[in-house]
């Protein structure tokens, strides 16, 4: 396994990362300068819904000058932080300008922090990065003119044409990359790509998470054919006729981009960036469950609750706005599901550490009320996810599960006991630990997070709850056992009468492996382990269909 930790998103690289110039026929040999100011119209989201369009700069977007007679590329540039770029073309050339929803966010040094673009279509599976490159990127063009003199041209992508939504999405990629750069200046992010269509679909309840090109294998991670970086993609849906809806919903976009930090391929180590056979991929933030969205209001398995809750918090914190919106097809706010991280109007009865909402809200309270709401305070909350900084026993990156209690264990050491006493006040507002400090052995040795079992061998019979609906990550749908293994080979055996269950093994660094059992077909695997605490988790298989009947199982740990 590779760390920074363990699906791949997919996409393309900018059509050009460097300035280039070309020529056209029947032109003067002298050059004229074109200064382009690229803008897009964005509709702000308020409690009343989508507001009136207002122009904003298309920061770091890719732009071109093309020959109006032949469509040949004459010059191109990546625009600056103000959406401005300059070109030189032969005087007298008949030209037009193009701005594309394709951004490259710079970083000090010889590389860039993030490349991303918005593809015109629906997300699907692709065999290669080149195949994704073939999907058109959203763009806006100017009228053509004869370049007889140097000029300044303002080109605006309009809401009325639906094109501006793509640039709004791309600009939030910029915002995300800049924000992450303040938290970790040397952080390099993968290629980020959003598939968006201006069709008449209803607003998605949540942008789709990562989608692999060829199954769960890390070897299926697509690499950008130019940069060699892993490619990460998701899909944003349109809100209906006349509005961009989710394309303008910064709360949804930033939350989704933050979830990408938990995606396989968000961290990579390569000797040859084009050699997938030697590339090693992981996730910037440890993720010990599937890449899946869970309701913030449902008690969920602890690790997936943390990934969702922390991503929601981080997305809001990078915007410095606690509001989470869902926009209807008519462009209004769905008040039934809109919520705010600075309100404590929900009671997580099973413990806030199992609710994405409880995690997000308590993190917001810690940041604003304990750590001062500053960049340095947010940096501390981010650093509590970094393996080299939280690697002591029972901390996030040295515990059998990466979840909220183990995250808080590392944070507690980082901020000190006196500050953590104040943090406990914020945790209590969301019933985290139900009154027990989740960083202490009183909690960690209790059955709240896992059942502590004697050293192997041990035989366990258990039952999981299932649903006839496609719900797979609720807390009763998984059971975790904490066991201490000595050095050597250890075997897990699982049998079930249900349609299918998974048993997974984790050590202090994360996921080690899994076996799958179906009705009447037990499964077994032997692992070579080093001594230490491990988690053995049995859960329902999300690729199987259940009818709501209990799923019985027998587990042997040897």
Secondary structure, 3 states (H helix, E strand, C coil): CCCCCCCCCCCCCCCCCCCEECCCCCCCCCEEEEEEEEEEEEEEEECCEEEEEEEEECCCEEEEEEECCCCCEEEEEECCCCCEEEEEEECCCEEEEEEEEEEEEECCCCCEEEEEEEEECCCCCCCCHHHHHCCCECEEECCCEECCCCEEEEEEECHHHCCHHHHHHHHHHHHHHHHHHHHCCCCCCCEEEEEECCCCCCCCCCCCCCCCCCCCCHHHCCECCCCCCEEEEEEECCCCCCCCHHHHCHHHHHHHHHHHHHCCCCEEECCCCCCCCCCEEECCCCCCCCCCCCCCCCCECHHHHHHHHHHHHHHHHHHCCCEECCECCCCCECCCCCEECCCCCCCCCCCHHHCHHHHHHHHHHHHHHHCCCCHHHHHHHHHCCCCCCCCCCCCCCCCCCCCHHHHHHHHHHHHCHHHHHHHHHHHHHCCHHHHCCCCCHHHHCCCCCCEECCCCCEEEEEEECCCCCCCCCEHHHEEEEEEEECCEEEEEEEEECCCCEEEEEEECCEEEEEEEEEECECEEEEEEECCEEEEEEEEECCCCCCCCCCEEEEEEEC
